[in-house]
Amino acid sequence: MKPDTLAPGIHRVYARIGDRDLFEGIWPIPHGVLLNSYVVQGTEKTAFIDLVKDWEGAVGAVEQQMAALGLSFKDIDYLVLNHMEPDHTGSLAELCKQNPNIEILCTKKAVPLVEAFYGITEKVRSVASKETVDLGGKTLVFEETPNIHWPETMMTYVPEDGVLFSCDAFGSFGQYEHCFDDELTTAEWELLIPETERYYANIVSSFSQFVLRGIQKLAGLDIRMVAPSHGIVWRKDPARIIELYKTLAEDMNGPAEAEVTFVWSSMYGNTAALVPIIKKTLEDEGLTVRMHEVPKEHASFVLASAWRTSGLVIGMPTYEYRMFPPMYHILDILERSHVNNRKVMRFGSFGWSGGAQKQFDPFVESLKWDCVGVIEYQGAPTEDDKARAIGTAKELARSVKDWSRKKTVE
């Protein structure tokens, strides 16, 4: 791999991570992920922005690319830590051994985390919003953006070139052969947007209010390039990724797209019996339906889908007086991520006793869902149950279309 030049004296050095591990120990990355670090060279000083952890040879890959620039970690004067999560700081202790003179720049809230994670207390300097560091012809300007997505996060801006180093913000899952948005192939674009949406839903969605605040703070900057720590660098149309993140953040409280996420589980086929009937009804009403069967499909993909749709269909049986456990996990993830204000219907079978609804109701209340109807039945669904499911699905479709139409008008 070779380093990529963003502007004179500004380079990306990066690592490609495969699909073996789960991101954050939770989220699958079937298309891998990129770890991006950046070198900013002034006439007097050199800064390194965001590290990598030693994950699948990432440190060696970065060192090799730095060597191609005629640099090593011993040549770095400043290390900027925009975010303390270990995928961006994991090699910090080793770097400080190689270069004990390096000065670490981070927010005030990050200083105790540097000590807690890596036992480092020397040459750690806190910086605040609008504070600057002069490298000689290149200036680092810091902007605190708390809770995108840890409390200590910030972004770093180089005004001479209009480059914004945003760390986890404006990032994406996936590996891409090309560095920049104006180089991507059609296939890469087809991967990038869904993997950006899934990355947002999985990693950032809980902090959507802070995303909107952060974007407002950036409004006064002349941003000509967005360089995140995961995914591609946006140089042709940096406003596109900022606007996408704004849209995704606004999806938290809905309305989102005029579509339905249909997530279902079944034990012996009795809950599953209504799945094709409800799906066909929604599609006949003109809605796109995103289907997810759990636990066969990971919660990562369900969450990404639910985040983008205004409607939800939840199909699950009662399991020993309570919700089917895999579906409880899904709803817990949706609640943690604040998938608020959706139009919802629920259906499901029970055996000797019901009980799933008692656990479902608190989720409806917590997330402020508008539940248009529930179809519960003992054993297999009757013709009357099927008719009720069709009627409820039609009501859901009307609610979703009316609500999403209101969004369009506004």
C-alpha positions as CSV (number, residue, x, y, z in Angstrom):
1,M,0.0,0.0,0.0
2,K,1.1,3.5,-0.7
3,P,0.3,6.7,1.2
4,D,-2.3,9.0,-0.4
5,T,-1.7,12.8,-0.8
6,L,-4.6,15.0,0.2
7,A,-2.7,18.3,-0.3
8,P,1.0,19.3,-0.3
9,G,2.4,18.0,3.0
10,I,-0.8,16.2,4.0
11,H,-1.0,12.4,3.5
12,R,-3.2,9.5,4.5
13,V,-1.5,6.4,5.9
14,Y,-3.9,3.6,6.5
15,A,-4.6,-0.1,7.1
16,R,-7.1,-2.5,5.7
17,I,-8.9,-4.7,8.2
18,G,-10.7,-7.8,7.1
19,D,-13.9,-9.5,8.2
20,R,-12.6,-11.9,10.8
21,D,-13.4,-9.8,13.9
22,L,-16.4,-7.9,15.1
23,F,-16.1,-4.1,15.1
24,E,-16.2,-2.9,18.8
25,G,-16.7,-6.6,19.6
26,I,-20.3,-6.3,18.4
27,W,-20.8,-5.3,14.8
28,P,-19.9,-7.6,11.8
29,I,-17.8,-6.1,9.1
30,P,-18.4,-8.4,6.1
31,H,-16.7,-5.9,3.8
32,G,-13.9,-5.0,6.3
33,V,-13.0,-1.6,7.5
34,L,-10.3,1.0,6.9
35,L,-8.2,2.6,9.7
36,N,-7.0,6.0,8.5
37,S,-4.3,8.1,10.0
38,Y,-2.9,11.3,8.6
39,V,0.4,13.1,8.5
40,V,0.5,16.9,8.3
41,Q,4.0,18.3,7.5
42,G,4.8,22.0,8.0
43,T,8.1,23.7,7.4
44,E,9.0,23.5,11.0
45,K,6.9,20.7,12.7
46,T,5.2,17.5,11.7
47,A,1.9,16.3,13.2
48,F,0.4,12.8,13.1
49,I,-3.4,12.7,13.5
50,D,-5.1,9.6,15.0
51,L,-3.3,6.3,15.5
52,V,-4.2,2.7,14.7
53,K,-4.2,-0.3,17.0
54,D,-2.1,-3.3,16.1
55,W,-5.0,-5.1,14.3
56,E,-4.2,-7.4,11.5
57,G,-0.8,-5.7,11.0
58,A,-2.1,-2.2,10.9
59,V,0.9,-0.6,12.7
60,G,3.3,-2.2,10.3
61,A,1.2,-1.0,7.3
62,V,1.3,2.5,8.6
63,E,5.0,2.5,9.3
64,Q,5.7,1.2,5.8
65,Q,3.7,4.0,4.2
66,M,5.4,6.6,6.5
67,A,8.8,5.2,5.3
68,A,7.7,5.9,1.7
69,L,7.3,9.5,2.8
70,G,10.8,9.5,4.3
71,L,9.4,9.5,7.8
72,S,9.2,7.4,11.0
73,F,7.4,7.9,14.3
74,K,10.7,9.4,15.6
75,D,10.1,12.4,13.2
76,I,6.7,13.3,14.6
77,D,6.5,16.4,16.8
78,Y,2.8,16.4,17.7
79,L,0.4,13.5,18.0
80,V,-3.2,14.6,17.7
81,L,-5.8,12.3,19.4
82,N,-9.2,13.4,18.2
83,H,-10.8,10.4,19.9
84,M,-9.6,8.0,22.6
85,E,-11.2,4.8,21.4
86,P,-8.6,2.1,21.1
87,D,-8.9,1.5,17.4
88,H,-7.4,5.1,17.1
89,T,-5.0,4.9,20.1
90,G,-4.1,1.3,20.5
91,S,-0.4,1.8,19.5
92,L,0.1,4.9,21.7
93,A,2.3,3.3,24.4
94,E,4.6,1.8,21.8
95,L,4.8,5.1,19.8
96,C,5.8,7.0,23.0
97,K,8.6,4.4,23.6
98,Q,9.9,5.1,20.1
99,N,9.6,8.8,20.4
100,P,9.5,10.0,24.1
101,N,9.7,13.6,23.0
102,I,6.4,13.6,21.1
103,E,3.7,15.9,22.5
104,I,0.2,14.5,22.7
105,L,-2.6,17.0,21.9
106,C,-6.1,16.1,23.0
107,T,-9.1,17.6,24.8
108,K,-9.2,18.1,28.5
109,K,-11.6,15.2,29.0
110,A,-9.2,12.9,27.0
111,V,-6.2,13.6,29.3
112,P,-7.3,11.3,32.1
113,L,-8.2,8.6,29.5
114,V,-4.6,8.7,28.1
115,E,-3.5,7.8,31.6
116,A,-6.2,5.3,32.3
117,F,-5.7,3.4,29.0
118,Y,-2.0,3.7,28.6
119,G,-0.4,5.0,31.8
120,I,0.9,8.1,30.1
121,T,1.0,11.4,32.0
122,E,4.1,13.2,30.5
123,K,3.9,15.6,27.5
124,V,0.1,15.4,27.3
125,R,-1.4,18.8,26.5
126,S,-5.1,19.6,26.5
127,V,-6.4,21.9,23.7
128,A,-9.8,23.6,23.4
129,S,-12.0,24.8,20.6
130,K,-10.4,27.4,18.3
131,E,-7.0,26.8,19.8
132,T,-4.2,26.5,17.2
133,V,-0.8,24.9,16.7
134,D,1.5,26.4,14.0
135,L,3.5,23.8,12.1
136,G,5.0,26.4,9.8
137,G,2.8,27.0,6.8
138,K,0.2,24.6,8.2
139,T,-2.0,25.4,11.1
140,L,-3.9,22.9,13.2
141,V,-7.2,24.3,14.5
142,F,-9.1,22.3,17.1
143,E,-12.9,22.0,17.5
144,E,-14.4,20.1,20.4
145,T,-17.3,17.9,19.2
146,P,-18.2,16.1,22.4
147,N,-20.2,12.8,22.2
148,I,-19.4,12.1,18.5
149,H,-19.2,9.6,19.9
150,W,-17.3,9.7,23.2
151,P,-17.4,12.8,25.5
152,E,-13.8,13.7,24.8
153,T,-13.9,13.8,21.0
154,M,-12.8,16.7,18.8
155,M,-12.0,17.4,15.2
156,T,-8.9,19.0,13.7
157,Y,-8.9,21.5,10.8
158,V,-6.2,22.7,8.5
159,P,-7.4,26.1,7.2
160,E,-4.6,26.5,4.6
161,D,-6.0,23.5,2.7
162,G,-9.6,23.3,4.0
163,V,-9.1,19.8,5.3
164,L,-11.2,18.5,8.2
165,F,-9.9,15.5,10.1
166,S,-13.1,14.2,11.7
167,C,-12.1,10.8,13.2
168,D,-15.3,8.7,13.7
169,A,-17.6,11.3,12.4
170,F,-18.4,11.1,8.6
171,G,-17.0,7.6,8.6
172,S,-18.1,4.3,7.0
173,F,-17.6,0.5,7.2
174,G,-16.0,-1.2,4.2
175,Q,-12.8,-1.3,2.3
176,Y,-12.3,0.8,-0.8
177,E,-9.4,0.5,-3.3
178,H,-9.6,4.2,-4.0
179,C,-9.0,6.9,-1.4
180,F,-11.2,9.8,-2.7
181,D,-14.9,10.1,-3.6
182,D,-14.1,11.3,-7.1
183,E,-12.2,8.1,-7.8
184,L,-14.7,5.5,-6.7
185,T,-16.1,2.9,-9.1
186,T,-19.8,2.2,-9.4
187,A,-19.4,-0.9,-7.3
188,E,-17.6,1.0,-4.6
189,W,-20.4,3.6,-4.5
190,E,-23.0,0.8,-4.2
191,L,-21.1,-0.4,-1.1
192,L,-20.2,2.9,0.4
193,I,-23.6,4.4,1.0
194,P,-25.2,1.4,2.7
195,E,-22.1,0.8,4.7
196,T,-22.1,4.4,5.7
197,E,-25.7,4.2,6.9
198,R,-25.0,1.0,8.8
199,Y,-21.9,2.5,10.4
200,Y,-23.9,5.5,11.5
201,A,-26.8,3.4,12.9
202,N,-24.4,1.0,14.7
203,I,-21.8,3.4,16.0
204,V,-23.1,6.9,16.1
205,S,-26.9,6.8,16.2
206,S,-27.3,7.1,20.0
207,F,-25.5,10.5,19.8
208,S,-27.6,12.0,17.0
209,Q,-28.4,15.2,18.8
210,F,-24.7,15.8,19.3
211,V,-24.1,15.1,15.6
212,L,-26.5,17.9,14.7
213,R,-24.8,20.2,17.2
214,G,-21.4,19.3,15.8
215,I,-22.4,20.0,12.3
216,Q,-23.7,23.4,13.4
217,K,-20.3,24.2,15.0
218,L,-18.6,23.3,11.7
219,A,-20.8,25.6,9.6
220,G,-18.4,28.5,9.6
221,L,-15.4,26.5,8.3
222,D,-14.4,26.4,4.6
223,I,-14.4,22.6,4.4
224,R,-12.9,21.5,1.1
225,M,-12.1,18.0,2.2
226,V,-13.4,15.6,4.9
227,A,-10.9,13.0,6.1
228,P,-12.4,10.6,8.5
229,S,-10.6,7.7,10.3
230,H,-12.8,5.0,8.7
231,G,-13.8,5.0,5.0
232,I,-13.0,7.3,2.1
233,V,-11.8,10.9,1.9
234,W,-14.3,13.3,0.5
235,R,-12.6,15.9,-1.7
236,K,-14.9,16.4,-4.6
237,D,-18.1,16.8,-2.6
238,P,-17.4,17.0,1.1
239,A,-20.9,18.6,1.7
240,R,-22.5,15.3,0.5
241,I,-21.2,13.3,3.5
242,I,-22.0,16.1,6.0
243,E,-25.5,16.3,4.6
244,L,-25.9,12.5,4.7
245,Y,-24.9,12.5,8.4
246,K,-27.3,15.4,9.1
247,T,-30.2,13.4,7.4
248,L,-29.2,10.3,9.4
249,A,-29.2,12.2,12.6
250,E,-32.6,13.7,11.9
251,D,-33.9,10.1,11.3
252,M,-33.7,9.5,15.1
253,N,-37.0,11.0,15.9
254,G,-38.6,10.4,12.5
255,P,-40.2,10.5,10.1
256,A,-37.6,8.7,8.1
257,E,-38.1,7.0,4.7
258,A,-41.6,5.9,3.6
259,E,-40.6,2.3,4.0
260,V,-41.1,-0.5,6.5
261,T,-38.6,-2.7,8.3
262,F,-40.1,-6.1,8.9
263,V,-38.3,-8.1,11.6
264,W,-39.6,-11.4,12.6
265,S,-38.9,-14.6,14.5
266,S,-40.7,-17.9,14.7
267,M,-40.3,-21.2,16.6
268,Y,-42.5,-23.7,14.9
269,G,-43.9,-21.8,11.9
270,N,-47.1,-20.4,13.5
271,T,-45.8,-16.8,13.7
272,A,-44.1,-17.3,10.3
273,A,-47.5,-18.1,8.8
274,L,-48.5,-14.5,8.7
275,V,-45.2,-13.1,7.4
276,P,-46.0,-13.5,3.6
277,I,-49.5,-12.2,4.1
278,I,-48.4,-9.0,5.9
279,K,-45.5,-8.5,3.5
280,K,-47.7,-8.7,0.5
281,T,-50.3,-6.3,1.9
282,L,-47.7,-3.7,2.6
283,E,-46.2,-4.1,-0.9
284,D,-49.6,-3.9,-2.5
285,E,-50.0,-0.6,-0.6
286,G,-46.9,0.7,-2.4
287,L,-44.3,0.4,0.3
288,T,-40.8,-1.0,0.2
289,V,-40.4,-3.7,2.8
290,R,-37.0,-4.6,4.3
291,M,-37.2,-8.1,5.6
292,H,-35.0,-9.4,8.5
293,E,-35.4,-12.8,10.2
294,V,-33.7,-13.1,13.6
295,P,-31.7,-14.6,15.0
296,K,-30.5,-15.7,11.5
297,E,-29.6,-12.1,10.8
298,H,-27.4,-10.0,13.0
299,A,-28.9,-7.0,14.9
300,S,-26.4,-4.7,13.1
301,F,-28.4,-5.0,9.8
302,V,-31.8,-4.8,11.5
303,L,-30.7,-1.6,13.3
304,A,-29.4,0.0,10.1
305,S,-32.7,-0.8,8.4
306,A,-34.9,0.4,11.2
307,W,-33.0,3.6,11.5
308,R,-33.9,4.6,7.9
309,T,-37.6,3.5,7.8
310,S,-40.7,5.2,9.3
311,G,-42.5,1.9,9.8
312,L,-41.8,-1.3,11.8
313,V,-43.4,-4.7,11.8
314,I,-42.4,-6.9,14.7
315,G,-43.4,-10.5,14.5
316,M,-42.5,-12.8,17.4
317,P,-44.0,-15.6,19.5
318,T,-44.3,-15.7,23.2
319,Y,-41.5,-17.8,24.8
320,E,-42.2,-19.1,28.4
321,Y,-44.5,-16.1,29.3
322,R,-42.2,-13.6,27.8
323,M,-40.8,-12.2,24.5
324,F,-38.9,-14.6,22.2
325,P,-35.3,-13.9,23.5
326,P,-33.7,-13.0,20.1
327,M,-36.4,-10.4,19.5
328,Y,-35.9,-9.0,23.0
329,H,-32.3,-8.4,22.0
330,I,-33.3,-6.6,18.9
331,L,-35.7,-4.3,20.7
332,D,-33.0,-3.6,23.3
333,I,-30.6,-2.5,20.6
334,L,-33.3,-0.3,19.0
335,E,-34.0,1.3,22.4
336,R,-30.3,1.9,23.1
337,S,-29.9,3.5,19.7
338,H,-33.0,5.7,20.2
339,V,-35.0,4.5,17.2
340,N,-37.9,6.8,18.2
341,N,-41.3,7.7,16.9
342,R,-42.0,4.9,14.5
343,K,-45.3,3.6,13.2
344,V,-45.5,0.0,14.4
345,M,-47.6,-3.2,14.3
346,R,-46.9,-6.4,16.2
347,F,-48.1,-10.0,15.6
348,G,-47.3,-13.4,17.1
349,S,-48.4,-16.8,18.2
350,F,-48.4,-18.2,21.8
351,G,-48.8,-21.8,23.1
352,W,-50.3,-22.3,26.6
353,S,-50.1,-18.7,27.6
354,G,-49.4,-15.3,26.2
355,G,-47.0,-12.8,27.8
356,A,-44.8,-11.3,25.1
357,Q,-47.0,-8.2,24.9
358,K,-46.3,-7.3,28.5
359,Q,-42.6,-7.0,27.6
360,F,-43.3,-5.3,24.3
361,D,-45.4,-2.5,25.7
362,P,-42.6,-0.8,27.7
363,F,-40.5,-0.6,24.5
364,V,-43.4,1.1,22.8
365,E,-43.7,3.6,25.6
366,S,-40.0,4.3,25.9
367,L,-39.5,4.8,22.2
368,K,-42.7,6.8,21.7
369,W,-43.9,4.4,19.1
370,D,-47.4,4.6,17.6
371,C,-48.6,1.0,17.6
372,V,-51.4,0.8,15.2
373,G,-52.4,-2.8,16.2
374,V,-51.4,-6.1,17.7
375,I,-52.5,-9.6,16.4
376,E,-51.9,-12.3,19.0
377,Y,-53.3,-15.8,18.6
378,Q,-53.0,-19.2,20.2
379,G,-51.4,-21.8,18.0
380,A,-51.9,-21.4,14.3
381,P,-53.6,-18.3,12.9
382,T,-57.2,-18.6,11.9
383,E,-58.8,-16.9,8.9
384,D,-60.0,-14.2,11.2
385,D,-56.4,-13.7,12.4
386,K,-55.3,-13.4,8.8
387,A,-58.0,-10.8,8.1
388,R,-57.0,-8.8,11.1
389,A,-53.4,-8.9,10.1
390,I,-54.3,-7.6,6.6
391,G,-56.4,-4.8,8.1
392,T,-53.7,-3.8,10.5
393,A,-51.0,-3.9,7.8
394,K,-53.2,-1.6,5.6
395,E,-53.5,0.8,8.6
396,L,-49.8,0.8,9.1
397,A,-49.2,1.5,5.4
398,R,-51.5,4.5,5.6
399,S,-49.9,5.8,8.7
400,V,-46.4,5.5,7.2
401,K,-47.3,7.2,4.0
402,D,-49.2,10.0,5.6
403,W,-46.4,10.7,8.1
404,S,-43.6,10.5,5.5
405,R,-45.7,12.7,3.2
406,K,-45.8,15.3,6.0
407,K,-42.0,15.2,6.2
408,T,-41.8,15.8,2.4
409,V,-44.2,18.7,2.6
410,E,-42.3,20.3,5.5
